[in-house]
Amino acid sequence: MSDPNTSLPSPSYFIIVGMPGLQEHYNALFLIFLLLFLATFLGNLLIVVLVSLDPRLHTPMYFFLWNLAVLDVLLTTTIIPKLLAVLWGHNRTISFTGCFLQMYFLMSFGTTEVFLVAAMAYDRYVAVVKPLHYNTIISTRVCLTMTATVWALGFLVPLVSVALASSVPFCASNHVLHVVCEYPSIMSLACADVTAQVNFALSLAMVVDWGAIVFVLWSYCRIILSVVKMKTVESWKKALLMCSSHIVLVVLYYVSSIVEFIGLRVDSIPPDGHVFIGGLNHFLTPLVNPIIYSLRNEKIKAAAQKYFRLKSAFPHGAKNTVRAAELN
């Protein structure tokens, strides 16, 4: 293993440092992250399989949910296997190409999820505000177009930032002070002035994130205004139930991002704490997403019982199934 201060004009690999201050707890952390990985992977895979198999779930709302679950599976498998290898002490090295591929996919999946959350907000807006025209506005063609656009933008937006980062000379160290090849951690190893590249990537990320936030807020402002105009309490409840799962998703997604943003800038938190917070945030929402949608959605429960007989995991009341499913 090379010394951290060794000069590397053209590094062929990086070394993932992980969390050195918590090295004595690596066995426990390995077990925790392994269980979280299995729960996240299997939970989202279950959503993917159920939506694919059950004809009742072949609607725009569940198609967006299917894409979210696929994204969460991809995001988890991009990060956790290498993290587990580092914690197990098996292999802390990652090739130069592999590191930037991980960075690219990490940024791409994250960007795609931002756009997908906004698309799901628009879907709920149309369902509540224009229910009579829902099938016309969110037709199969429109749904596929929206989804294709979301994925295309997700993979195109980070492309320039990662390409610029990969062209930077690295000669100070090849030790990555993180559990993954995150953009800030890699750029901190550059031996040239990377202010322009970092500012460009930051500005792009701010435009994407704030653009999505504004769009989601606009959608829910329109939803709230529409709900206020409804004359019966039953109509209010129906509208809120239609949006409840997505509201929880939006709140969780942005609150976890804010916690990470603030936590990584608190000087009193040690470096290992910053790494732990950043790593945990990467699969917190992928872990919780299937729980949010499976526990609150009667159609998902019914599909789980039908295809996998998961009655104990998804208690299901036949009397209320049809009515609750329509609300969701």
Summary of the structure (lengths in Angstrom):
residues: 328
radius of gyration: 21.8
end to end distance: 54.6
largest distance: 71.3
contacts: 995
relative contact order: 0.14
helix: 76%
strand: 3%
